[in-house]
């Protein structure tokens, strides 16, 4: 059995913890809980004929007062880079985090998630920006921890990238 460490990175309150809860336990809660430091979960999934254990590190979000600790990414095979579609500035934070990861560890496989797709009427990230992210060569998906849209797909996509 293959075991891979993956991390979730993003700004404060983009839905990282909710995405992990949806993926690992198939649950969603409207109650907001701030992650302090890191929370680790595990889920097995099947890729083709192989079982893979993903060790999922949910890192505390980045804001103007607190930076993501890059040492938490040590040993990670890949990461999900999460932005909140209803807060366009979180995409800039995601871009800065991707740069810091690359500068610190080199090119690590990642998938970018634009979360909160269930709130499309409140979105600040338009289709042109979405297409621009893809044009950069990023794998990007819209997701919703609330509805489950794109969550399993994102983790499967990341698992394929880290196991290839």
Buried (B, 14 or more C-beta within 10 A) or exposed (E): EEEBBBBBBBBBBBBBBBBBBBBBEEEBEEEEEEBEEBBEBEBEBEEEEEEBBBBBBBBBBBEEEEEBEBEBBEEBBBBBBBBBBBBBEBBEBBBBBBEBBEEEBEEBBBBBBBBBBBEEEEBEBEEEBBEEBEEEEBBBBBBBBBEBBBBBBBBBBBBBBBBE
